Amino acid sequence: MPVIYLSPSTQEYNEYVTGGNEEYYANLIADAMIPYLRASGIDFIRNDPGGTVSNSIANSNAANVDFHLAIHSNAAPPNLAGMLRGPDVYYYRDSTRGRNDAEIIANNMKLIYPLPELVTVVPTTTLAELRRTAAPAVLVEVAYHDNYEDANWIVNNIEAIGENLALSVADILGVPFIEP
């Protein structure tokens, strides 16, 4: 049975413009994924909401998982606050597998995000959760929590986002996606 590490954001200080915070909504999305993962025969380990990114990386590496998925929402730089939209799917720049996995997630997100042309795949070398995990890893910023339309989209589509990410994980791991 394949095993993934679910790493929803631990950043409760990132407030949504509509109320709530990044940690809260990222954990709701992870919760929504679980029935689909179980039905598809995918086991999971989940980070500690009270922990740090370093704890998540260490726990993921110790567990020898097949895939590491970090779930976040984004905020624009101060000069663009509230003006940016769309999911950004990050992978470690030097990882071919990471790029392929990010493209699977992005292609599936395009099916549910209202402006699919804004879904982007982003290479990076700066995000520790992509750089330091032993397993192939992707960090998905599901949308911008400082933009009213995006924040509302996240809040009103928790189940759809969770299902979509679980579908992506099944695709990445090469197992049939089964609805609960």
N, C-alpha and C positions, 0 to 999 in steps of 0.2 A: 504494500500500500504506500503510495507516495505521501510525503509529509512536507507541508509548507510552514513557514514562519509568518504569522500575521503580525504586523507591527503598525497598528493605528497610532496616530500622533499622540504624544504625551504633552503637547503644547496647549495647556488650558489658558494661557495668557493671550493667545491669538483670538480675539473676539470677532464674532460675525457681526456685520452691520445690522443684521436682523435680530440679533440676540443669540445667546449661546456661544460656544467656542469650538475651536478646531478639534481639541481632544474629544469633546462630547460627540460631535457628529462623525468623526473618523471611527470612533468605537461603535456607533450605531451602524455604520456601513459594515464594519467587520462582523457585528452581530448578525446582520442580514445575510452575509455570505455563508455562515455556518451550516444552515440546513442544506444548502446546495452542495457544499463541499462534502458533507457527510453522505448525502444521497449518491454523489459521484465517486465515493470510495476514496476520498482524499482526507488524510489525517492532517491535523494542524496543531501547532504550538502557538500560543499567543503571548505577546509582551505584557509586562506589568504596567498598567496605566500610571502607577506612581514612580516608575523607573525612569531611566535616562536613555538616550540613544546608545550610549556606550554599553549599558546593561542589555539592551535589545540585541546589539551586535554580538556581544559575548555569548548570550543565551542561544542565539541562532547558530553561531559557529559551534558551540558545544553540542548542540542537538543534531548536527550533521544533516540538515534538512535538504530537500531537493530544490526549493525555491524560497526566496525571501521577498515578501510584498509589504512595502511601507505605504500607508494610506494617509494622505494629508489633504489640506486645502491651501490655497495660495493667497498671497496678498501682494499687491503691486508696490513698487518703490513709492516713497511719499509724493514725489512729483507727478505720479500717475495714479494715485489712490482712487479706487472706485472706477477706473476707466478701462481696465483690462478684463478680458473674459476668456474662458475656455480651459479645458483640461490640458495639463502638461504632464507628459509621461517621461520620466528621467531614467537613464541607464548609465552605467559606467562606460565612458568613452572607448576604452580599449577592450570591451567585452562584446564579441560578436553574438554570443548567446543572449547577453543582456539587451542588445539592440533588437534582436529578433523577438524577444519576449515583450519588450516595450512596444514594438510595432503591433503585436497581437492585441495588447491591451488598448492601444490607441485606435486600431481599426474597429474593435468592438465598442469602444466608447463613442465612436462616430455614429453608431446605430441608435444611441439614446440621447446624446447631447443635442440640444436644439439648433446649434450652429456648428455642424460637423467640420466645417472648414477651419474652425479655430482649435481643433484638437491637434496638438503637436507632440512630436517625439524629440527629446532634448538630450544630447550627450553631455556628460559632465565628468569632471575629475574631482570636484570639491565636496560632494556629499558623502560623509563618512559611511552612511548606511548602504551606499553602493560600492564604495571603495574598499571597505574593510570586511564585508561579509564574505564568507567562504563560498556560499551558494550563489548561483546567479540571482541577481536582485534587480528589482524595479521599484522606484518611488513614484507613485501617481498622486499628482495634485489634481483632485477631481474637478475643481473650478476655483474661482476667486471669491474668498469669503468677505472681501472688502467691496465687492460689487453687488448691488441689490439684486439684480437679475440672477446672477450666478449663485449667490447665497440662498435665494429663494428656491432655485432649481435644486440645489443640494438638499435642503430641508424637505422639499416636497417629493423627492425621488430617492430616498434612502434605500428602499427595497429594490428598485430598478437598478441602482448603482451596485448594490451588493450582489444581486443576481448576475449582472454584467461582468463584474470582476471575478466572480466564481466561474462563470463560463470561460473567461480568459485564462484562468488558472488551469482549468481542465484542458483547454487547447494547448497551453504551454507544456503540460505534463503528458499530453498524448493519451488522455483517458476520456471515455465518453461522458458528456455532461448529462446528468440526470436530474430532473426536477423532483423535489421532495413530494 
